[in-house]
Amino acid sequence: MFLTVNKAYTYWLNNIMNTILSSCNQVIAIFLFSSLSIPFANATTTHTWSQSTEYDFKKGDYQNISIHSKGELSLSPQTETIQGIDNTYVWSIAQDEQSRIFIGAGDPATVYSIKDNAGAAEIFRSPELYVQSIIAGKDGNIYAGTAPRGIIYKISKEGECSVFCSLPVSYIWDMEIDSNFNLIVATGDEGLLFKISPEGCPDILFDSPETNLLDVVLDKNNNIYVATEPNGLIYKIDNNGNAHVLYDAEEEEIHCLAIDYSGNIYAGTASGTQMAMPKSPMAKTVGETTVIASPFKEGKAWDLNIPDELTVTKTAYIQQKTHPSQRSGLQHKTIGSPFKPNYIYKITEEGFAEKIFEIEQAFIFDMVFDAEGNLFVVTGNESAIYKIFSDASFIRIAAAEVGQLLCCRITDRNELYVGSGNEGRVYKILPAYEKSGTFLSNVLDTSSLSSWGNISWSCAEPPSTKITMATRTGNSEKPDATWSDWSLSGTSPWAKITNSPARFIQYRATLQTENAAISPSLKRVSLSYLPKNQPPNIIMFEIEKDIPSPQKPSQAKNGSLAEATSQLPSSQKPHHEIAQKKILWEIEDPNNDTLQITVSYKGMDEYTWKILTKSNQNKGSYTWDTLRLPDGRYQIKLEAGDYPDNPPETALSSEATLQQPLIIDNSKPIIAGPITVDVTPEGRGIITGSAQDEYSEIVKVQYAVDGQEWLPANPVDGIFDSLRESFRITTEPLLRGNYTVVINVFDLAGNIAVKKIVLEVK
């Protein structure tokens, strides 16, 4: 079977809903662990896992199950695969007044007929590649539009085949028949809309600037609506060919159209990276002939008595034109992988539009309304069948195993026919539910060994339907032979989970009906568990490193000694900023318990920890002002415990201490020892001395003469990087007189020592 069914086909939705509302509609509360036996030391916080939305249920696997956008599971519709299709693509589907279904396929271009419950029988094959559009005329004839040479074939109700019209285009994308029995034809790659008379005489009704006219629908007044690419337009065209843009979408391609009973237009987009169609041959001149070889053999079913050779002359010739925007070679895009969402727009006759449906990673390839006003949609790339209701809620009827779903048609029996590509198949979706369907949830990881409480579910079970639930557990992420057997929870809407304690759990819901017209509905599933308590995990605990703050170079000044203020090194923060120590932490708890986090400190020679701060933020920080603390080395410790959610006898904690002690230095360096002052014969001042600090390295020495520019002193050993450093200052040549030299010594903590020297030049 082609389908892994995802959402119920609800053809009789109104009747079913009335039945459901009168049936059981139990909403069961979540049961706690009053009856839970605890084989190990557990946490005391009961955890609950619930699934009740479309997003939740889409994580699971399902067979014969459909998922509603409102978050309900129900049985999917019965699906049949039509046998006898032997092509790669099924492009189009039509139904005639005798309720026969006709299929347009390729490659090669082939037409099949499906009658009653029989399989597909080939009734026509042409030398073209594809039958991309097919329509049943009111006169009983079948019209098949082909690619890549723009030929429309006519198959009469007697089974005779002929070329109805040959157009100077590459693609016959879609066809409709107006009230005067004219064939309205949307084509590419010239963006031409044709009106073809019942006699096969074509006329250009509208010459658009677009490359491809991809779909066409008519309203009750014979107004024509056309979908285009590459600009994503919808044209409205009257019988005289007067056209205007009804809507301009953001997407590049509007691929399909549908119209409801109120005259609203529905437009499906298919924008994204896509596969190109075959290259079109050169246009032929008037009178050029085509030879069609008969594909039929003696004794073949549906033999329409087509001659072995049918010589066809074009019935009309229309001058072919070239658009400036026309691409050479490969033309219209059809199948690939979209890079952005696609939408269905609902557009009023006045052109007001709203998005009613959005889909990721898929193209919207075809749409059709049923007799009740529900919109059926088929998609490609992520291939699926959707049913959209009047309130814009939707149900995914089925997901296809084949690559693309290209076309769909609702019959007068309310049967949905769907054609696929990559593997050319036709599926019939019946207005009847499967007898049984199974939903298998995704696996829940409880993070540790857990005991189980109850499983409960909210459901609607009309008469002749039921839902049963089962669970299984294990200690591997993917279920395997080591997992427990399925433990049936019965049909009651709640039950005790009897599986053995484990880390992982999965549930299975089975929906059944004895009446194909109704289905049970599962709305919510909840199960409770109690994990074994585990200690918190300290992921990160550190003190934020100081980030240098560059400063502008000091300007040369004239003035007194008071103006010669100390200048920090350009890459160093002031001491009062360095003294602000930002402590960072990040902690996770395997049980998702609320944590109590405590940060403490003590001196290296102390025994008692002193609390700095407490927090319940798993990821947080604390800024510690150390400006008034005594100098020294300090240890910093973090403790995280799950005390808020556990009693003392089962609560667990973790702690971490910073490996490197925090050095707090609030004292200035000392300019130690004698300062020597000499003057060279050239008038240069030579000053030597040393500086030291108990905790922080000396990082810079600078000086200023008479409040002028600050200049660096030279380290005697070549670099300032130790607790004790010697320095040497050599001034520029000075004139005779007394000079004041101010010396600054900086340590790594931003502390500054100041020394004044009087220099006399004789």
N, C-alpha and C positions, 0 to 999 in steps of 0.2 A: 504494500500500500504506500502511496506516495506521501501520505500525510502523517506527520507527528502532530496531532491535533492540539490546539492551544486554547481555543475559545468556542463556546457553544454556539451552534447555529440555532437562533431562537425565532424561527419563522412565525410561530403563533405566540409571540411574546405577550400580547395583552391577555389572551386566555390563560396562558401559563401563569402569569403573575397573579391573576385572580385566584388560581388554584393554590399557588404557593402561599399567598397571604392567609388563606384559610387553613393551611396545614401547620405543622409544627414549625415554630420559628423561635427556637430556643437560643437565648443568649446566656451563656453559662459563665458564672463568676470564676475567677482563678482560685484554685484550692491551695491553701497553704499546707504546711508540713505537720499538721496535727497528728497524722498517722505515719509519719516518716520515721523509719528506724535508721539510726545513725551509726554506721559501722566504724567510723573514724571521727577524729576531731574536726568538726566542720565550722565554717563561718556561721553566723546566725542570721545573715541577711539572705532571704529567699530571692532567687533570681527568676524572672519570668521571660520566656521567649514567646513572642506573639507574631503571627503573620495574618494580615487582613487587607493588604493593598495589592494592586496589580504589580507594583515593583517587588513586593515580597514574594508573590507566587511565581513570578517570572524567573526567579532564581532556581526553581526546581525543575524536575523532568516530568513529563506528562504523556500519557497515551490515551487518546479518545477523550481528552479533557480540554475545555475552553476556559479562558480567563477574561472576565469583564473588566473594563477600565475602572469600574467602581470597586473592584476588588472582590469578585466572586468567582468560584469555580463551579462549572456545570458540565454536563456531558456534551460532547461535540456532535455535530450532525454526521449521519452516515455518509460515507464517501465511496464512490465507485470509480475505477479506472477504465476508460473506454479502450477496448482492444482494437488493433488494426492500424494504428498510426505508425508510419515508418518514415518519419522526417525528423530533422533536427529542431525545427521551430514550428510552433503553432501560433500564427500571427492574428487570426481573426475567426470569429464565430458568428453565425447568423441562423435565424429560424424562419421558415416559410409558413404560409397559412395552413399547411397540412401538418404543422408541428414537427416537421423534419428539421434536424440540426445539420448545418453545413459548416465545414471546417476548412479554412484557408491555411496552407502550410508551405514549407520549403525546407531545405533545398533538395530536390527541385520543386518548382511551383506546382502544388497539388491541391485538388479539392476533394474532400471526403464528404460522405453523407452518413448521418446516423438516424436510424428510424426505430422508434419504439425502444425496446431493450436490446436491440442488436448492436454489434460492434460497428466500427467505422469501415465503410466501403469506399474505395477510390473510384471517383466518377470522372475525373479529368486531371490531366497532367500536361503542362506546357514546357517549352524550352526555357522559360524564364527561371529566375532563382527563387522568388518568393511570391506567394499570394498574400499580400499584406493587408488587404481589406476585402471583405465579402459582404454582400447584402442580398436579401431576397426581395425581388420586386413584387409590386401588387398585381402584376400580370402573370405571376408564377415563374418568371425567369430568375435565374441566379446570376449575379454580376460579380466577377472576380477581378480585382485590381492587382496588378503584378509589378514587380521590380526586377531588374533595374532599367527597363525600357518603356515604362509607362503605358503598357497595353492593358485594356480592360476586355475581358472575355465575357461572353454571354452563354450560359447553359440553359437551354429552354426546358420547360417542364416535361417535354417529350424526350429530353436527353441529348438534343442536338447542340453541338458546340460551335461557336464562331467568334471572331474578333468583333466586338461591339464598337470599340473606338480605340485608336492609338494616338496617344498624346505625346508632344515633344518634351517630355519631362522624364526624370529618372524614377520617381517614386509616386505611387498612388497610395497615399497614407490613409485616407478614410473616404467613405462615400455615404450619402444619405439620399433619400428620394422625397421630393416635395409633393405637394397636393396635385400638381399637374403631371406627375409621373416623370419629371425631369430628374436626372441623376446629378447631384451636387457633389463635386469631387475636389478634395483637398490634396494638393500635390507638393512635391519638392523635386529638385532643389532650386526651383525658380520662384517659389512662393506664389504660385498661380492657383486661383480658385476657378474651376470650370463648371458650367452648366451644360449638360449633355441632354439633348432631346430624346424622346423615346425611340426616334429613328437612328440615333447614334451620331447626331451632328453636334460637335462641340462648339462652345463659345466661352471666351474668357469673361467671367463675371466680375472678377476682381484681381487686379495685378498689384500684389503687395510688395513692399520693400524687404520683406522677411525672406529667409532662405527656405524654410519648410513650414507648410501649413499642415499640422499634425493630426488634428481632429476637427470634426464638424458636427454640429447638432442644429436642429430646426425647432422653432417654437410653433405654437398653434396658429400664428399669423404668417407662417412661412418666412420669418426673419431667420437669417443664418448667423450662427456664431462659430468662429474659427479660432483654434489655438495655434500658437506659433512658437518658433525659435529662430534666431538666437536672442531675441529681446523679450520673450515672455509676455506677449500681448494676446488679448482677446479682442477680435474684431466683431462688430455687429454689422451685418450687410443686409440691405433690403433686396427685393426682387429685381430692382433696376441696377444693382451693383453699387449703390451708394453706401459707403463704408465709413465707420468711425471707430475709434478705439474705445471699447467699453471698459477695459481694465488693463493696467500696465503693472505686472508683478515685479517684485524684486528679483525673482529667480529668472535665469536665462531661458528656461524651457517650460512651457505649459504643454504637457504631453496629452492630456485627455480631458474631455468635457462630459457633463451630464446635465440634464435639465429636469426640474421637478414639476409637479402639477401646478404650482403657483407661478411658474415662469422664472424662478431663480436659477442661475447658472452655477454649477459646481466645477471648479478647475483644479486638476491635480498636476503638480509639478514634478519634473524629473531632471533636476539640475545636478551636475557633478561630472566626474571623469567617466567617460563612457566609451563603449566600443563603436567603431565606425561601421557603416553599411558598405556593401560592395560598390565598387567603382562603376559608374554608369558608362555605357558605350557612347560613341559619337551619334549625333542625331541623324536619322535617315531622311532621304529626300522623298518627295511625292512619288508614289507608285512602286517603291521598293517593296519586295515581297518577303514573306517569312514562311518557312516550311515547318509545320507542326507534325511531328511523328506521333502516331498513336501509341500509347503505352499499354494498350489492352491486348490480351491474348485470348485465344479461343476458350470459351467456357467461363470467362471471367464474370463474376457477379457484377451487377450494375453496368453491363455493357450497353453503352448509349449509341452504338452503331456509328461512331465517328469514323470517317474514312481513314484509310491508312495514311494518306497524305492530304492535308488541308492547306491549300494555298490561299493566303490572306493578303488582301491589298488594303492599305490604310484608307479608311473612309473619309478622312479629312486631314489637311495639313495646316498647322498654325505656325507662323514664323516664331522661331525660338529666340529668346533674348538672353542676355547675360547681365547679371547684376554686378555692380562694382564690388559688392561684398561677397560675391560667390567664391567659394573655396574650390580649388582644383582637387581632383582625385577623390579621396574619401569624403563623404558628406555627412549626412545626419548621424547624430550620436544616439545610441539606444541603450547599451548595457555596460555597466562597469561598477565602480565603487564610489558613491557620493562622498564629497568632502564637507557637506553641510546638510542640515535637515531639509526635507521636502514637506510640502503642505498641501492641504485641500482648502481652497477658498470658496466661500459662499458669496455670490455676487448678485445683487438685486438688479432689476431691469434698469434702475437709475444709475447703476455702477458703484453702489456702496458695497464694500467687501469686508468680510471678516474671516479669520482663520478658524476653521472648525476641527482641524485634524493636523497633527504634526508627527513625523516619523523620522527617526535617525537611521542613517546607514542604509537607506532604501530609496528606490524610485517608485513613484506612483504611475503605473502603466495603463490602468483601465478602471472604469467605474460604470455602474449601472444601477438604476433604481428598481425595486420590486413593486408589486401592486400596493403595498402598504406604506410606501414612501421611505423605506429603509434603503440606505445607499451601500452597495457592495463595492469593495475596493480590492484590487490585486496589485501586488508590489513585486519589484525585482531587487536583486542583490541579496537582501535579506527577504526572501520570498515568503509571502503570507497572504491570507485572505481575511479581510476585515468586514465587519458589518457595523455601519454607523447609524445610530438611531436619531430621531428628530431632536432630541435634547443634546446632541453632540457626544453623548456617551457612546462607547463602541465595544465591540467584542471581537477578539481575534479568533476567527473560526478555525483556522488551520495554518500551520507552517509547512512549507514545501521542502522536500528533500532535494528537489531539482533546483537548477540555478536561478531561473527567472519565471515569473508568472506574467504573461504578456497580455492576455485578453480574457474577457468574461462576458457571459450573456445569461439573463434570466428568461426562462421559458414561461409559457402560459400555464404550466403546471407548477410554477414556483420552484423549479429545479435550476440550480446554478451550474452552468458549464464554465470551466476554466481551462485555458490553454497555456502551455508552458514552453520555454525555450531552453537551449542547451541539451535537454532531452525532450524531444517533441512528444508531449502527452496531452490527453484531454481527460479531465476529471469531472464527474457529476456529483454535486453536493445535494443530497436529498433533504426534504423538509421533515426529517425524522431523526430522533436521537439514537446514538449507539446504545446498546443494552448495558454496557459496563465501561467504565473508564478509571484510570489510576493516576493519582498525583503523588509524586515522590519528592519530598521537600529537599532543599539543600541541607548539608550536614552542619549542625550547630557544634561549634567548638566552645566548650565551657571553660577552657584554659587549664583545668586541673581535674583530678578525679572527683566525680560528683555523685551524690545520691539524688534519686528522682522522686518527684512528688506526683502530681496528677496532670493528665492531659484533658483539655476541655475544648469544645468547639461549638460555634454558633452555626445553625443550619436551617434549611427549609426542606422538608421531606413530604411532598404531596403523596397521596395514596399511591401504592404500587411502586414506591421508590424507597431507597435507603442509602445511608452512608455508614461505612465501617472504617475504623481507625486502627492502625497498628504502629508499633515502635520497635526500633532495634538500637543497640548501643555497641560501642567499641572504643579501642584506644589508638586506632590508626585514622589518619585524616580521610582516607578513602576507604569505604567499606570493603572488607575482604572476608576470607574464610574465618578469620579470628573474631569477627563480630558475632554478637548474640543472634539467635534466631528471632524472627519477627514475633513480637508478643502482641496478640490481638487484644484490643481494648473494647471490642464489641460494638454494638450500635447505640448504646447509651451516649448522650452528649457529653459525658465526662467519665473518666476512669483513672484508676491508680496505675502508674507506670510500674510494671513488675520486672523490668530488665535490671540486670546487675549494674552496680556502680561502674562508671566509665567516664572518659573525658568527652567523647563525641556521642551525639544522638541524632536520629533521623526518624521522621514519621511518614507514614503512607496512608493516604485517604483513597478509599475505593467507593465510587459512586455507581449506583445501579438503578435500573428502571425495568419494569415489566410492561410499560406502556410507552411506545416510541414517541408519543405526542408530548410527554412531559419529562422533566428532568429534576433531580434533586439539586440543591444549591448549597455550597459550602462557603461561608462568609468570613469565618475567623477561626484560627487554631491557636491555642495557648498551652504551653507546658511549663511547669515549674521545676526548679532544681536547686540543690544546695551544694556548692563546691567546697572541697577541702580547703581550709584556710592556708594561704601561703604568705610569706613575708613580703613586704614591699621591696621593690627593686630600685635602687638609687642609680639612675642613669648618669647623672652629672651633678657634681658638687665642686665649685671652684670660686676663686676670687677673680673678678674681672680685671684684666690687665690694664694698666694705665696706658692711655693712648696719647702720644705727644700732641701738644697744641702749639703749632708754629706761631711765632710772634714776629712782628715787623722789627727790623733792625732799629736800634736806638739812633736818634738824631744827635748830631754834635750840638752842644749847647755852650752858651756863654752865660756865666753866672756864678753864684756862690757855691760852696760845698753842699748846701742843702739841696741844690738843684741836681747834684750828682747822685740821683737815686739809683739803687741797685737794679740791674737788669738781669732777668733770668735767662738762662740759655734758651736759644730759639726753639728747642724741641722739648722743653720741660714745662710741666704745669706748675702753678704756684703751690706752696706747701699746703695751704688750707684745702686745696682741691685733692691733692695726693692723699691727704689724711682721710678722705671719704672712701672707705673700702666697700665696694659693692659685692655682696655675697650672692651667688647664683646657685639654683638647684633645679633639678628635674627628676621626678620620681613617678614610677607607675606601680600600680597594685594589680596583681594577676586576678584578684577577685573583684576589682572595681570598688573596693571599700573606700569610705571616706577616711582620710589620713590626718593624723596630728603630727605636724612637723615642728621640731624644736632645734634651734641653732644656739650653741653654747660656746664659751671660750674660757681659757685659763692660761696663766703664765706658765712657762716651761718649768719653773721651780715650785708650782702650786699643785694642790691635790683636788681642789674643789672646782667643779665646773659652774660657771655663772651663765644664766640664760640671757641671751641677747634678744631673741624674738621667738614667737610661736605663730604658726600659720596652718591653714588647711588647704593651701593652694599647692597642687602637685607640681606645678611649674611656676616658680616665683623668684623673688630677689629681696634682699634687705641691704640698705645702705647704712654702714656702721661708721659713725663719726668718732675717729680715734684721736682727734686733736688734743684732748685733755687727758689722754691716758699716759701713764709713765712709759718711758722708753723701755724696750725689751722685746723678747721673742714670745709669741703667743701661739697656742694651738686653737684651732677652730674645729668644732664637731657638729655634725648633723645627725639627728635621730628622727626616723619616720616610723610611726606605729599606727596600726589599724584599730586603735582603741575605740573610736566613736561607734564602730559597727560590730564590736565583738566584746564579750565579757572578759574580765582579766585572765581567766584560766585558759582561754583559747586565742587571745589577742597575740599578734606577732609584730615584731619590729625589726628594723635594720638601722645600722648607723655607719657613718664614715667620718674619718678625721683627715684633714688635709695633710698630705705627706710633708710638705715644706712648712715650717712655722712662719707665721706672719710677723715680720719685723716692723715694730712701731718706733719711729724716731721723730720726736718733736723737739729735739735740741739742736742748737747750731753747732757747726764744726768749730774746732779750736784752732786758732792760728798759733801754733806752738813754737817754743824755742826763740832764740834771738833772731831779729830781722837785721840783715846787713845791708848797708846802703853805701854805694860808691858812685863817683862821678868820673867819667873818662875825660881825657884832654879835649875831646870834641864836644863835651857838654852833655853826653848821654848819661842818664841815671841808670845804675845797675842795682836792683833790689832783689835779694834772695831770702827765702824763708821756707817754712813747712807748715802744713795743716793736717789735722787728723780728726776722725770721728769714730765714735764707739760702735755704731751700728750700720752706718751707710757709707758707701764709697764716695770719695771726693771725685766730682765729675767735671768741675771747671773752676778756674781762677781767672779773674779779670781785673782790670785796673782802669782808672781815669785820672788824668792830670788836670788839676784845676777845673774840675767839672766838665771837661770836654768829653769827647767820644770814648765809649768803653772799648778797651782793647784786650785781647786775650794774653794771658801770661803763658810761658812755656813750661810744660812738665819736664823736670830734670831727667826722668827715665823715659821720656817720649810719649807717655799717655797717662791721663788721669783716670785711674780705675781701681784704686786701693783705698783702704781705710786711712793710710798715712801717705802723703805726697809732698815732695819738695818742688818748689816752683822758682822761676827766674823771670824778672821783669827787666826789659831793656827799653828805655824811652827813646824818642827821637831827640836829636841834638837840641839843647835848650840854651837860651840866653842867660846871662847872669841874673841871679835873683833867687827868691824862695818860691818853692812850688809845693802844693798839697797833692799828695798821691793817695787816692782811696782804693783799697784792695777789697774785693769780694771773693769769698770762697763758698762754693755750692756743694752740697752733698746730694745724694740720689733721692732723698726724701723731700727735696725742695727747700731745705733750711739754708740760711745764708749767714755767714760770718762776715763782719766788716772790720777793717783795720785802716787807720789813718797814719800816713808817713809824711814827714816834712823833709823835702829835698832841697838842699842849698847848692846852687851852682855859682862858683866863684870865678 
